[in-house]
Amino acid sequence: MDQPPKSIPTIEQVARAAGVARSTVSRAFSRPGMLSAETVAHIMAVAGRLGYAPNQVARALSTGRYGNIALIVPDVANPFFPPLIRAAEARADAAGLCVFLGDSDEDPAQEERLTGKMAAQVDGFVLASSRLAEDAVRALRGRRPVVLVNRDIDGLDRVLIDSAPGTAAAVRHLHELGHRRIAYVGGPPFSWSNQQRRTAVLQTAGELAIEAVEVAAERPSYEGGMAAAPAVLSARTTAAIAFDDLVAQGLMAGLAGLGVEVPAAFSVIGCDDVLGARTYPPLTTISARSTDAGRAAIEMLLAQIEAGPSSGTAQRLGTELIVRATTAAPGPSP
């Protein structure tokens, strides 16, 4: 015979079992900082034993908080973002928060639609590599706490993976190998990371008195990298630094399709180190700290949710060049 369903535990039952007031149980879930660590741990243990979970709707009405935060990325399929997402979700979960994930598909209008829909259900936003116009970001900040990743806007909390040092090191590495005309296969024009990497390539090339040409990828993707291969070769370059590892992988495939061997005839460097050891040959690339960035962004957002608006802090994470097997001295002209 089927057993009748068990009733859902209530906050009053948790309070009685824990020997505390109902309001103390409420604070343990909504304002744990107001209680001692021992009291919170005791209440959580009792709640877990009883199978109690707070009513999020009631909690939002009483505290003004939803227990949710939003994380929006421009391309969830790009290998740079899954480690960031996992780290952010783990830190949010440790704080008792649920993460709503949005993918803007590199479209500012879609990103604005996502933020508009989510704003009524979340306590704050992490915008990773946001494609929104600055005034749209500031308008969102007027509604909810916002933390940016790889987008530098004064007055807002942001985590910046500083790829300029690693990119400059990549140009110097190619120069030391003997390359004198290189390409930068760029990413989205309005991407902060793309602007930073492009500037580092052009500036360092100028300092070393070598030529650097720009080749646009239609999209920061494998297909975009493949499509850029003919333009890279027609520019008579002997090496390329790609916007990210995905573009670099596509570029290597495009070069292979044109009969150009990497690195014997052409050198390729990626960025973000998310595919480097998995490509063949293993990709020389610029490190990224996406896991650290995801964790740091949630820490900043939690601080805003608890303490109120911040005056805007920039946390910078350094990068370096990782030399593997896709760079060598210039070979015969492709």
C-alpha positions as a printed Julia matrix, in Angstrom:
334×3 Matrix{Float64}:
  0.0    0.0     0.0
  1.3    3.46   -0.87
  2.42   5.51    2.09
  0.69   8.88    2.54
  2.97  11.78    1.64
  4.83  13.31    4.53
  3.95  16.86    5.44
  6.49  19.55    4.64
  8.4   20.65    7.76
  7.64  24.17    8.93
  9.84  26.83   10.48
  7.94  26.39   13.76
  8.85  22.7    13.87
 12.52  23.54   13.3
 12.38  26.15   16.08
 10.85  23.68   18.55
 13.33  20.93   17.66
 16.26  23.32   17.93
 15.01  24.9    21.14
 15.12  28.44   19.74
 12.64  31.12   18.72
 11.05  31.13   15.28
 12.76  34.45   14.55
 16.15  32.88   15.32
 15.56  30.19   12.7
 14.55  32.89   10.23
 17.74  34.83   10.94
 19.86  31.7    10.52
 18.7   31.47    6.92
 18.34  35.15    6.03
 20.84  37.02    8.26
 23.3   34.42    9.63
 25.79  37.15   10.45
 23.49  38.28   13.28
 23.95  34.95   15.11
 26.89  33.03   16.47
 28.44  30.41   14.2
 27.49  27.72   16.72
 23.83  28.73   16.71
 23.67  28.8    12.92
 25.36  25.39   12.66
 22.95  23.91   15.22
 19.87  25.26   13.43
 21.13  24.12   10.02
 21.78  20.64   11.38
 18.26  20.41   12.82
 16.73  21.78    9.6
 18.68  19.27    7.54
 17.56  16.4     9.74
 13.92  17.45    9.4
 14.21  18.14    5.68
 13.28  21.8     6.07
 13.91  24.35    3.32
 12.88  28.0     3.61
 10.02  29.3     1.5
 11.82  31.58   -0.93
  8.71  33.59   -1.81
  7.94  34.28    1.84
 11.59  35.02    2.46
 11.68  37.56   -0.36
  8.59  39.3     1.0
  9.96  39.53    4.53
 13.63  40.3     3.78
 13.57  41.87    0.33
 15.93  39.12   -0.84
 15.27  36.31   -3.29
 18.19  33.98   -2.58
 19.1   34.08   -6.27
 21.8   35.82   -8.29
 22.25  36.06  -12.04
 25.37  35.26  -14.04
 25.31  36.29  -17.7
 27.98  35.28  -20.21
 28.24  36.09  -23.94
 28.77  32.49  -25.12
 28.27  29.56  -22.77
 29.84  27.22  -25.35
 33.16  29.1   -25.26
 35.54  26.96  -23.14
 36.68  30.02  -21.2
 33.35  30.33  -19.39
 32.52  26.86  -17.91
 35.34  27.02  -15.3
 34.21  30.54  -14.36
 30.59  29.38  -14.11
 31.46  26.35  -11.98
 33.54  28.43   -9.57
 30.82  31.06   -9.29
 28.12  28.46   -8.66
 30.21  26.71   -6.01
 30.83  29.95   -4.11
 27.2   31.03   -4.41
 25.99  27.62   -3.23
 28.25  27.87   -0.18
 26.48  31.15    0.6
 23.06  29.54    0.19
 22.3   31.23   -3.14
 21.01  29.85   -6.42
 22.57  31.01   -9.69
 20.44  31.87  -12.73
 22.62  31.49  -15.84
 22.02  33.52  -18.98
 23.7   33.33  -22.41
 23.53  36.54  -24.44
 24.93  34.93  -27.62
 27.25  37.95  -28.12
 24.16  40.13  -28.6
 23.78  43.32  -26.48
 20.02  43.39  -27.11
 19.67  39.82  -25.86
 21.77  40.65  -22.81
 19.5   43.58  -22.03
 16.42  41.36  -22.36
 17.95  38.82  -19.99
 18.81  41.41  -17.35
 15.34  42.9   -17.64
 13.64  39.55  -17.09
 15.91  38.47  -14.25
 16.04  41.73  -12.3
 12.73  41.03  -10.56
 13.94  37.61   -9.33
 17.55  38.09   -8.25
 19.55  39.94   -5.61
 22.34  40.94   -7.97
 24.18  40.34  -11.23
 27.59  39.14  -12.37
 28.09  40.22  -15.98
 31.01  38.38  -17.59
 32.52  40.07  -20.67
 29.37  42.16  -20.94
 28.46  43.49  -24.38
 26.03  46.06  -22.96
 26.61  49.75  -23.53
 28.06  51.49  -20.48
 24.89  53.48  -19.81
 22.86  50.23  -19.82
 25.26  48.69  -17.29
 24.99  51.74  -15.05
 21.19  51.71  -15.35
 21.14  48.09  -14.23
 23.44  49.02  -11.33
 20.77  51.48  -10.27
 18.35  48.57   -9.8
 20.52  45.77   -8.43
 24.1   45.18   -7.26
 26.36  44.46  -10.26
 29.85  43.0   -10.55
 31.67  42.91  -13.89
 34.2   40.39  -15.13
 36.56  41.58  -17.89
 34.77  44.87  -18.33
 36.38  48.02  -16.9
 33.85  50.68  -15.86
 34.81  53.22  -13.22
 32.67  53.2   -10.09
 31.6   49.55  -10.45
 33.1   46.5    -8.8
 34.98  44.47  -11.4
 37.35  41.55  -11.77
 39.82  42.07  -14.6
 41.99  39.3   -16.0
 44.94  41.42  -17.09
 46.06  39.67  -20.27
 48.3   42.55  -21.39
 51.47  41.19  -19.69
 50.93  37.72  -21.15
 50.17  39.15  -24.6
 53.29  41.32  -24.53
 55.3   38.25  -23.55
 53.8   36.4   -26.52
 54.97  39.1   -28.95
 58.45  39.07  -27.41
 58.55  35.27  -27.69
 57.77  35.44  -31.41
 60.38  38.16  -31.89
 63.01  36.03  -30.14
 62.18  33.15  -32.5
 62.84  35.42  -35.47
 59.35  36.48  -36.57
 59.2   39.99  -37.98
 55.64  40.21  -39.32
 52.85  38.85  -37.15
 49.05  38.95  -37.1
 46.58  39.57  -34.33
 43.34  37.68  -35.04
 40.92  39.78  -33.03
 37.72  39.19  -31.11
 34.53  41.26  -30.68
 35.35  44.95  -31.33
 33.68  46.17  -28.14
 35.17  43.47  -25.9
 37.38  44.92  -23.15
 39.62  41.85  -23.36
 39.98  42.22  -27.12
 40.88  45.89  -26.8
 43.47  45.09  -24.15
 45.09  42.28  -26.15
 45.07  44.26  -29.38
 46.74  47.23  -27.7
 49.4   44.99  -26.13
 50.2   43.36  -29.49
 50.5   46.65  -31.38
 52.4   48.45  -28.63
 54.91  45.65  -28.03
 55.43  45.09  -31.76
 56.17  48.8   -32.11
 58.71  48.67  -29.3
 60.46  45.72  -30.97
 60.29  47.3   -34.44
 58.36  44.39  -35.97
 55.18  44.61  -38.05
 51.8   43.63  -36.62
 48.68  43.44  -38.78
 45.11  42.98  -37.63
 42.8   40.31  -38.98
 39.21  40.25  -37.79
 37.53  36.98  -36.87
 33.86  37.06  -37.83
 33.06  35.67  -34.39
 35.22  34.51  -31.46
 34.71  30.85  -32.37
 36.35  27.86  -34.0
 34.58  28.7   -37.25
 35.73  32.31  -37.01
 39.33  31.16  -36.65
 39.04  28.85  -39.64
 37.58  31.62  -41.77
 40.46  33.96  -40.84
 43.19  31.61  -42.12
 43.26  32.85  -45.76
 43.47  36.49  -44.63
 46.3   35.69  -42.22
 48.29  34.07  -45.02
 47.52  36.76  -47.59
 48.93  39.33  -45.13
 52.28  37.5   -45.52
 52.68  36.95  -41.78
 54.67  34.1   -40.27
 52.86  33.92  -36.91
 49.56  34.88  -35.3
 48.26  35.64  -31.83
 44.57  34.78  -31.6
 41.95  36.43  -29.39
 41.4   33.15  -27.54
 42.16  29.44  -27.69
 38.99  28.64  -29.63
 39.91  31.07  -32.4
 43.48  29.72  -32.34
 42.24  26.14  -32.7
 40.06  27.13  -35.64
 42.96  29.03  -37.2
 45.19  25.94  -36.98
 42.47  23.87  -38.65
 42.09  26.49  -41.39
 45.84  26.56  -41.97
 45.94  22.76  -42.13
 43.21  22.84  -44.74
 45.4   25.16  -46.8
 48.37  22.84  -46.47
 50.25  24.98  -43.92
 51.85  23.03  -41.07
 51.99  24.42  -37.53
 54.62  25.22  -36.27
 56.99  24.2   -39.09
 55.59  26.77  -41.52
 53.52  29.02  -39.23
 53.36  29.76  -35.49
 50.11  30.21  -33.53
 49.49  31.49  -29.99
 46.11  31.41  -28.24
 44.79  33.07  -25.11
 42.96  31.81  -21.98
 44.64  28.38  -21.72
 41.4   26.43  -21.84
 42.3   24.18  -24.78
 46.09  24.44  -24.83
 47.05  20.95  -23.69
 44.21  19.31  -25.67
 45.07  20.56  -29.16
 47.53  18.91  -31.53
 50.16  20.11  -31.44
 49.69  21.4   -27.85
 48.91  25.11  -28.07
 51.23  27.85  -26.89
 48.89  30.24  -25.11
 48.42  33.01  -22.56
 47.16  31.89  -19.18
 43.81  32.96  -17.8
 42.41  32.68  -14.31
 38.76  32.15  -15.08
 38.16  30.03  -11.97
 39.66  32.72   -9.75
 37.63  35.35  -11.58
 34.34  33.52  -11.02
 35.02  33.05   -7.33
 36.19  36.65   -6.82
 33.15  38.08   -8.63
 30.74  36.24   -6.32
 32.7   37.41   -3.26
 32.35  41.01   -4.45
 28.64  40.56   -5.13
 28.0   39.01   -1.72
 29.74  41.97   -0.1
 27.46  44.38   -1.96
 24.34  42.41   -1.05
 25.28  42.43    2.63
 26.79  45.9     3.01
 25.22  47.96    0.24
 26.68  49.7    -2.83
 30.43  49.88   -3.29
 32.39  52.86   -4.57
 33.85  50.52   -7.19
 36.85  48.26   -6.72
 38.95  46.72   -9.48
 40.59  43.39   -8.7
 43.23  42.49  -11.28
 44.42  38.94  -11.96
 47.75  38.55  -13.74
 48.61  36.38  -16.77
 51.68  34.8   -18.3
 52.79  33.07  -21.5
 52.74  29.25  -21.53
 55.04  27.94  -24.25
 54.05  24.58  -25.72
 54.46  23.26  -29.26
 52.78  25.63  -31.75
 55.58  28.19  -31.98
 58.95  27.86  -33.7
 61.37  29.86  -35.83
 59.87  31.05  -39.13
 59.78  28.33  -41.76
 59.54  28.62  -45.54
 57.05  31.23  -46.74
 53.54  29.73  -46.57
